[in-house]
């Protein structure tokens, strides 16, 4: 493997991505560590059921945020990256003005609608009365979270990647951590409601900080125009791709909340959090390389694009393998950190860890298809496996409970990413790994 890496040789693109990935990885790692500490604290104070209520609300909001962004995050990153590369400030300004109008309006409509529906969702659909006010508070801040994503997209497109991660992700969880620490120091009772208040304050502060920082980076006196129809045309297939991806990532927890209980949601989400530790590496890679993919492909430099993709894939494969071994070997001990009741999720952890390994090890294939203009191809893959995932979750959860949800995820992610790898080879025309060098190395 070392010889393969040497043969790849770092060119200017892989070197730039590596330099940007390192600080971004540290920032995301800090956010992940803080998030785990917060999760452990909530799990030990509220138990699996309380943690399950919080996580169930967060997963519902995650799906709604994708609906409200309507595919514009990837469009903004792509348009701003190309606009910056060409020195076209008007292209950047027009894209942002469109996003401010389109996404904020959608988010306000969605927020109000879901606040009205919160009593029904909590009491009739999930049958968890405690969930009602958690949902109401979570839905109130959706428009502010949409603004955060617009600012974050601008920073990512402007190649301020680790800075965007620092403010967009790490700052929010740090504020939650700080507020919970204050609760503890002042002996304030830790309740589900108080925890949600901490999350709300964190999200509002993040929006303010991102907005201030973005406006220090970009300003233009050029007249800005809304290009709603043009950008919606580009964003719509990306929106469908993002929606299908988000649904398959969150549907297991939502369906466990519907078909099982909040306690089982809590146990499953802890196992899932451990299993997807390597997922932060994929997020780092995606946020780092997405603007680079767009600009290299725009300049028709396919050999350079292939070399960059292969470098990223090999790095992700090696690190995700190490995390898989750790998750399986030390799973029981890690789960017990949240509390003894969480140890029952060990089998779930093993299944999810295997699925997540394949997800990360296949690299940034989804982002690559999006940034090279094959959103519709990606959509067809995502839609097929999203439907399969929903069906498998319903059937398997009925039969095996939370272990069934884990099996549904692993099967779906394996099939989906295998198809994505094939599509990258067929339509983009590149291999995610240097198969010729690997075959020569092992004399195959």
N, C-alpha and C positions, 0 to 999 in steps of 0.2 A: 504493500500500500504506500509506503514511503517513496518507493521508486516511481510509482504512478503520479504522486503529488509533485515530485521533482520534474517529471516529464511535462506536467501541465504548465509549469513555470508561471510565475505571477507577472502578468502584464500590467499596464497602467490601470485597466479597469478593475482587475481582481485586487490590485494593491489598494486602490481607492475604496473599494467595497470593504476590504479587510480593515482599513483604518477607521472607517465609519462604523463598522459592525462592532468593534471592540468597545468603544464608549457606550454605544447603544445597548450592547449586551450587559454591561455593568449597570446601566440605568435600569433596564428591565429586570435584571437580577435583583437589584435592590428593592424594586417594587414588588417582585414576586415574594421575596423573603418577608417583607412587611405584611403582604397579603396573607401569607401563611401564619404569621404571628397573630394577626387579627382573627383569622379563622380558628386557630387553636384557642384563643381567648374566649371567643364566642361559644365554641364547642364545649369548653370546660365550665362556662358560666350558665349558658342557656340549655346545654345538652344537645343531643342530635336533633330533637324536634325543633328547638328554637333556631338552630343553625339551618335546618331544612327550610323553615319559613323564610328566612333572609335570603338564602340561595335561590329558592323558587322564585321569589319576586325579582331578583337580579337577572335570572335567566329569561323571564318574561320580558323584562325591559330590554335585554340584549336583542331579542327578536324585533321589538318595536323600534329600536334605534336604527336597525337596518332598513325597516320600512320607511322611516322618516328621512333617512339619508338618500333613499331612492337611487342608489348606485353612484351618487355624486362624489363620494370620497375618492374612489379610484379615478374618476374622470378629472377631478381637481388635481390630484397628484400628477396625472399624465399631462394635463394641459399646462399646469404651472411649471413642471419640469422642462417641457418643450419650450414654453414661453421664456423661461429664464435662460435656457441654452441658446435661444435665438435673440435674446435681448428684446423680446416683444412684451413690454409692460402692459399694453392694452389687452392682450390676450389673457394675461393674468387677472387684470382688473375686471374684465367682462365675465370671466368664469366665476370669480368671487361674488360679484353682484348678483349673478343668476342663482348661486347657491344660497345666498342670504335670503333672497325672495322665496325661492321654491321650497327649500328644506325647512325653514322656520315656520312658514305657513302650514306645511304638512304636519310638523311636529305639534303645533298648537291644536290643530283639529284632532289629531290622534290623542293628545294628552287629555283634552276635555272629554272626548268620547269614552276613554278608558276609565277616567275618574268616575263617570256616571255608572259604568258597568262594574265597578269594583265590588259592590256588595254582592252582586250575583256571582261573580267569579269566585270570591272567597267562600261564600256560604252555600252556594248550590253546585258549582262546578268542582272545586277542589275540596269542599266541605271542611275548610279550615278557617273558622271565624276570625282568628287572630291575624290572618293574612290581610284582612280588609284595609286597615289603616296603613299597613306596610305598603300595599299597592297604591293607595291614594297618594302618599308622600312620594313614592318612587315615580309615579306618573307626573306629578307636578313639575319635577325638574327635567323632564325629557327635553323641552325646548332649549334649555341651557346646555344640556349634554350635546345636542345637535350643533350648537354654536361651537362648542369645544372641538367637535370632530371637523368642522370646517376650518378652524384655525390650525388644528393639527395637520390636516391635509396640506394646507398652504405651507407650513414649515417643512413637511416631508418633501414636497415638490421643490422647495427652495434648498434642499439638501441640508436642512437643519434637523437632522434625523434624531440624534440622541437628545437634543434639546426638546424636541417635540415629545419624545417618550418621557423625559424627565418631568415635564409639566403635565402632560396629558394623563399619564398613568401613575407614576411614582408619587407625585404631589398629592393626588386625591387619596391614595391609600395611606400616605403619611399623615394626613390630616385626620383620617378616621382613627388611625393608631394613636395619635396624640390625644384626641378627644376621649377615647376609651381609657387611656392612661390617666387622664384627669378625673374621669368617673371613678376609677379605682382608688386614686390618691385621696379624693374627697369623700370616699365611701358612699358615692351615689349608687343607688340600686341599678344593676344592669338588667334592663328589660329589652324586649324586642323593639319597642317604640323608641327607646333611647338610642339603641344601636342604629336604627334607621335614620334618626336625626343626625347622627354623626356622618352617615353616608351622604345625606342631603347637603350638609355644610361642606363636605369635601368636594362634591361635584360643583357646587356654586363657586367655591373659591378657585377651583381649577379653570372654570370658564373665564373668570375674570383675569387670572394670571396669563392664560393663553392669549386672550384678546389683546392685553397690553403688550405682550411680547411680540405678537405677530405685527402689530401696527408700528413697532420700532424697526422691524425688518423690512416691511414693504409699504411704500407709499407712492402714489402716482397722481399727478395733476391732470392726467388725460381723462377726457370724458368717458365714462363707463357706460356700456350698454348691456341690457339683459339679452342673453342668447338662449332663452328658455327652450324653444322648440329644437334648436340645433343640439344643445347639450342633453336634453331629454332623450333624443333619438339615440345618442351614444350611450347615455346612462341606463336606459331601460333594460337592455340585455344584461348589463353589469349588475343592475339591481336584482334581476331575477337570479343571477348567479350567486350574488351575496346572500339573498334571501334563502335560497336552497341550502347554501353552506351553513348559514346560521341556524336554520331549522334542524338540519341533521346533527349539528353540534349541541343543540339544546333540547331537542324533542325528547330525549330519553329522560331527562330530569323532569320536564313538564308532565310527561305521561306517567312517571312514577308518582308524582304529586296527585295526579288524577286517579290512577288505578291502585295506588298503595297508600302511603301515609307520609306526613311531613318528616317523621323520624327516619323513615327509609330514604327520603330525599337527602337528609343530613348525612347519613352514613355513605350513601352513594357519591355525594358531591365531594366528600373528603377523599374517598378512594380515587375519584376522578382527578382531583387536584394534584394528588401525588403522581398519578399515572401520566398526566400531561405536563410534568415538569419540563420535559424536553420541548414542549410546545412553545415555550417562550423563545427558544432558539429559532424556531421556524418563524415566529412573529418578528424577531430581530432581522432575520434574513429577508423576509418579505418587505418590511419597511425600508431596509437598507438598499435592496437591489431593485425595487419596483421602478424608481425614477431612472435608474441606469438601464434597465431592460428597455424602457420606452425610448430613451435617447439613442441607444446603440442600434435598436431595430429600425428607428426612424432614419438613421444614417446608413442603413443597409449593410451593416458590418456583421454578417452572420457568423463567421469563424470566431470573432471576438466574443460574440454572445454565447456561443457554444462553450468556449473555454471558461467563461465566467460561470455559467450554469453548472458545469462539471466540477469546478472548484468548490462551489457552494454545496453541491450535493454530497461530495465526499466528506466535507467537514461536518455536515449535519448527520450523515450516516455514522461516523465514528463516535460523535458525542452522544447521539441518541442510543447507541448500543450500550454505552457505559451506564446511562441512566436506566435502561431496561433491566440490566443485570442488578443494579442497586434496588430497583423497585421490587423485583421478585425475591431477592435474597434477604432484604431487610424490611419487607412490607409490614409484617406483623408489629415489629417494634415501632416503625414510623406511625402506623395507625394508632397505636396506644398513646401517643403524645396528645392526641385530641381527647382521649378518655377510653376506658376499657370497653364501653359499648360500641366503639367504632371498630374494634378488632374483628367484628363479624363481617366486615367488608373486605377481608383479605382476598377471597376468591375473585371478587369484583375487580380489585386492584390488579391482579395478575392478568386477567382477560383484557382489561382496558390498556394496560401497559404494553401488551403485545400489539394491539391495534394502533396505539399511538406511536410505537416504534416505526411501524411501516409508514404511517402518515408523515413523520418527520424525515425518515430515511429516503423517501422518494423526492425530497427537495421542494423547491418552490414552483412546482409545475402549474398550479392554479394561477398564481400571479403571473407567470410567464405567458400563459395563454391569454390572460386579460390584457397585459401590456403590449402584446403583439397583434392585437386586433381579432383574436379568435374567441371573443366572448360567447358567441352563439354556440360554438362547439362545446365550450366549457359548460354552458347552460344545459345542453342536452344530457351531458354526463351527470351533472349535479341533480337535475330533475329526476332522472331515472333512479339514481341511488337514494335520493331523498324519499321518494315514494316507497322504495324497497325498505329503507330504514324505518319508516313509520309503520309499515305492515309488520316487519319483524319485531319491532318494539311491542306493538299491541299483542301479538301472538306469544312472544317469548316472556313478556312480563306476566301475562296471564298464567303461563305454565311454571316459570322459574323465578318470578319476582325480579329483584334487582340484578341477579346474575344473568337473567334473560336480557335485560337492557344492555348489559355489558357485551354480551354475545352479538346482539344486533348491531352495536356500534362497530365492533371489530370486523364483522363480516362486511358491513357496508363500506367502511373506510378502505379495506383491502381492495374490494372491487372497484371503487371509485378512483383511487389513486393509480391502480394498474391501468385503467382506461385513460386517465390523464397522461400518464407517461407515454402511452402509445400515440395519443393525439399530438403531443409535443413533437414526437418523431415524425409523424405523418404530415402534419400541417405546418409546423414551424420549421421542420427540417433539421432538427438537431437531436443528439442523444444526451440524456442527462448524466450519463457516465461514459468514460472513455473505454468502451467495451473492447476495442482492438488491443489496447494496452493491457487490460485485465486478462484477456485471453492469452496474449503472448507471455504475460508474467507467469501464468499457471500452465503454459504449454498446451492450451486447449485448441 
